[in-house]
Amino acid sequence: MFAMNKKGQVGVGAVPGFVWALVQVGIFVGIGLLILAKFRDTSSNATVNTSIDTTIGAVDDIPTWLAILVVMIMAGIVVSLIQIFRSR
């Protein structure tokens, strides 16, 4: 399943691609939210602030969905492992 080195440790290269994708999306969303918050704090234009607040509100749901996605992926892995062991 995971490639181990001679010491029995799992290397970073053994982490599945979907895990890296989730980490990258989480970092991207976090940095984006921080940048938008800084723009809102420095802007004095009401229209710009309203637009930024709307964008932050829309993007703010993504971390919740990431957690649900991780749980669903883990459940899929568990189900597939159970099926593998049952077929033996």
Backbone bond lengths (Angstrom), bond angles and torsions (degrees), N, CA, C in turn:
res aa  C-N    CA-C-N  psi(-1)  N-CA   C-N-CA  omega(-1)  CA-C   N-CA-C  phi
1 M - - - 1.450 - - 1.532 109.93 -
2 F 1.338 117.60 -63.34 1.455 121.35 176.20 1.517 108.48 -108.97
3 A 1.326 116.34 141.03 1.464 120.29 178.82 1.521 109.16 -80.26
4 M 1.330 115.91 127.50 1.457 121.01 179.61 1.520 109.40 -107.63
5 N 1.335 115.37 148.82 1.457 118.43 174.82 1.528 109.46 -85.96
6 K 1.332 117.23 -173.26 1.464 120.81 -174.44 1.522 113.01 -64.50
7 K 1.315 117.81 -25.18 1.464 121.14 179.80 1.529 111.72 -86.39
8 G 1.313 118.17 0.43 1.459 121.20 179.76 1.511 113.91 83.65
9 Q 1.328 116.91 13.38 1.455 120.52 -179.40 1.523 109.67 -95.34
10 V 1.305 115.12 143.48 1.460 120.04 177.19 1.516 108.19 -83.04
11 G 1.330 116.73 128.55 1.452 121.34 -178.90 1.514 112.40 -82.39
12 V 1.322 114.64 164.93 1.466 120.20 -179.99 1.521 110.61 -63.78
13 G 1.320 117.74 -30.29 1.451 121.49 179.90 1.516 113.41 -66.71
14 A 1.331 116.93 -13.77 1.456 120.55 -178.27 1.525 112.46 -86.51
15 V 1.323 117.77 -7.02 1.464 120.80 179.58 1.523 108.07 -71.54
16 P 1.316 117.50 127.54 1.471 120.17 -178.22 1.530 112.70 -60.10
17 G 1.312 114.59 153.27 1.458 120.68 -177.88 1.510 114.38 -60.63
18 F 1.343 117.34 -34.26 1.467 118.38 -178.18 1.522 111.52 -67.62
19 V 1.333 117.15 -29.44 1.466 119.67 177.86 1.524 109.22 -67.57
20 W 1.337 116.37 -44.35 1.460 119.36 177.63 1.528 111.11 -62.59
21 A 1.304 117.26 -38.75 1.463 120.72 178.73 1.525 110.92 -62.56
22 L 1.339 116.96 -43.45 1.463 119.88 178.62 1.519 111.89 -64.51
23 V 1.316 116.59 -39.60 1.466 120.40 178.08 1.524 110.06 -63.94
24 Q 1.323 117.10 -43.78 1.454 120.45 -179.95 1.520 111.98 -65.12
25 V 1.311 117.71 -40.59 1.466 120.45 177.61 1.529 110.20 -64.26
26 G 1.330 116.75 -42.29 1.465 120.29 178.31 1.514 112.58 -61.26
27 I 1.335 116.53 -44.00 1.463 120.34 178.33 1.518 110.66 -65.06
28 F 1.328 116.97 -43.96 1.459 121.58 -179.63 1.530 111.38 -60.80
29 V 1.324 116.54 -44.72 1.469 120.53 179.98 1.523 110.28 -66.02
30 G 1.329 116.98 -42.96 1.467 120.28 179.73 1.517 112.35 -61.56
31 I 1.323 116.90 -45.86 1.462 120.48 179.36 1.527 110.19 -66.20
32 G 1.317 116.72 -40.52 1.471 119.86 178.11 1.520 112.71 -61.24
33 L 1.333 116.53 -41.51 1.462 120.09 178.60 1.528 111.34 -66.20
34 L 1.329 116.76 -38.84 1.469 119.67 177.18 1.521 111.41 -63.92
35 I 1.320 117.31 -42.55 1.467 121.03 179.57 1.522 110.75 -64.83
36 L 1.329 116.53 -43.63 1.472 119.14 178.22 1.526 111.58 -62.73
37 A 1.326 117.50 -39.15 1.468 120.27 178.37 1.521 111.04 -63.95
38 K 1.325 117.71 -39.14 1.479 121.04 177.50 1.526 110.52 -65.61
39 F 1.342 117.60 -41.87 1.462 120.01 177.02 1.521 110.82 -61.08
40 R 1.334 116.96 -41.55 1.464 120.49 -179.56 1.520 110.79 -63.78
41 D 1.344 116.44 -39.25 1.462 119.74 -178.67 1.527 112.38 -68.95
42 T 1.327 117.47 -31.22 1.464 120.14 -176.99 1.525 113.52 -92.62
43 S 1.319 118.02 -12.51 1.464 120.84 -177.83 1.520 110.83 -89.22
44 S 1.325 115.11 140.86 1.465 120.07 176.22 1.530 112.00 -109.16
45 N 1.308 117.66 -1.26 1.453 123.31 -179.70 1.531 109.03 -82.94
46 A 1.328 116.81 124.42 1.467 121.19 -176.67 1.525 112.09 -66.26
47 T 1.329 116.96 -37.16 1.467 120.13 179.58 1.525 110.81 -65.36
48 V 1.317 116.41 -42.05 1.466 120.94 179.05 1.528 109.89 -64.50
49 N 1.326 116.59 -43.78 1.465 120.35 179.88 1.526 111.41 -63.15
50 T 1.326 117.45 -39.18 1.461 120.97 177.44 1.528 111.07 -64.78
51 S 1.321 116.13 -42.08 1.472 120.23 178.53 1.521 111.45 -64.24
52 I 1.326 116.39 -41.85 1.458 120.39 179.48 1.528 110.11 -66.22
53 D 1.324 117.48 -41.78 1.466 120.45 177.94 1.529 111.35 -61.98
54 T 1.330 116.64 -40.35 1.463 120.46 177.84 1.528 111.01 -63.86
55 T 1.326 116.56 -42.64 1.466 120.99 178.81 1.516 111.33 -65.01
56 I 1.326 117.08 -43.75 1.468 120.64 178.11 1.522 110.27 -62.15
57 G 1.308 117.26 -39.91 1.460 120.72 177.98 1.520 112.41 -63.66
58 A 1.333 116.22 -37.98 1.465 119.95 179.68 1.525 111.58 -72.01
59 V 1.324 117.23 -40.04 1.463 121.79 -177.33 1.528 111.20 -79.83
60 D 1.305 116.90 -19.83 1.465 121.37 -176.31 1.527 112.67 -64.44
61 D 1.320 118.29 -20.22 1.468 121.46 179.69 1.524 113.14 -79.75
62 I 1.319 118.16 -17.55 1.468 120.97 -175.47 1.524 112.84 -60.56
63 P 1.347 120.92 -45.30 1.474 118.60 179.03 1.525 113.64 -59.14
64 T 1.316 117.81 -32.86 1.459 120.57 176.56 1.523 110.30 -64.83
65 W 1.316 116.64 -43.05 1.456 120.51 179.78 1.525 111.63 -68.77
66 L 1.339 117.56 -32.11 1.462 119.98 176.91 1.524 110.87 -62.93
67 A 1.320 116.82 -42.11 1.461 119.69 178.69 1.527 111.16 -63.47
68 I 1.315 116.88 -42.19 1.466 120.69 177.86 1.531 110.01 -64.33
69 L 1.323 116.98 -40.57 1.459 120.98 178.90 1.523 111.55 -62.80
70 V 1.322 117.18 -41.21 1.464 120.68 177.99 1.522 110.71 -62.61
71 V 1.313 117.57 -43.26 1.467 120.95 178.98 1.522 110.25 -63.09
72 M 1.320 117.34 -41.86 1.463 120.04 179.68 1.527 111.91 -66.02
73 I 1.325 117.18 -39.39 1.465 120.29 177.71 1.523 110.33 -65.42
74 M 1.318 116.95 -42.41 1.469 120.07 178.73 1.531 110.54 -63.90
75 A 1.317 117.42 -39.30 1.463 120.20 177.31 1.524 110.50 -64.49
76 G 1.310 117.15 -39.40 1.467 120.28 176.98 1.518 112.26 -63.64
77 I 1.320 116.44 -38.46 1.466 120.06 177.39 1.522 110.42 -65.11
78 V 1.331 116.78 -43.96 1.468 120.32 179.46 1.530 110.47 -62.32
79 V 1.317 117.12 -44.76 1.467 120.42 -179.97 1.525 110.58 -62.95
80 S 1.330 117.36 -42.08 1.468 119.28 179.87 1.529 111.02 -67.97
81 L 1.319 119.34 -35.29 1.453 121.23 176.14 1.523 111.15 -66.52
82 I 1.322 117.03 -39.63 1.470 120.37 177.81 1.520 109.20 -63.68
83 Q 1.313 118.45 -41.75 1.456 120.63 178.85 1.521 111.81 -64.89
84 I 1.316 117.10 -37.28 1.463 120.61 178.13 1.517 110.06 -64.06
85 F 1.322 116.37 -46.58 1.473 119.75 -177.98 1.530 112.39 -69.87
86 R 1.324 117.94 -30.49 1.459 120.65 178.28 1.512 111.70 -72.69
87 S 1.319 118.26 -28.43 1.455 120.55 -177.59 1.531 112.42 -80.09
88 R 1.303 118.33 -8.98 1.470 120.90 179.78 1.498 111.43 -79.73
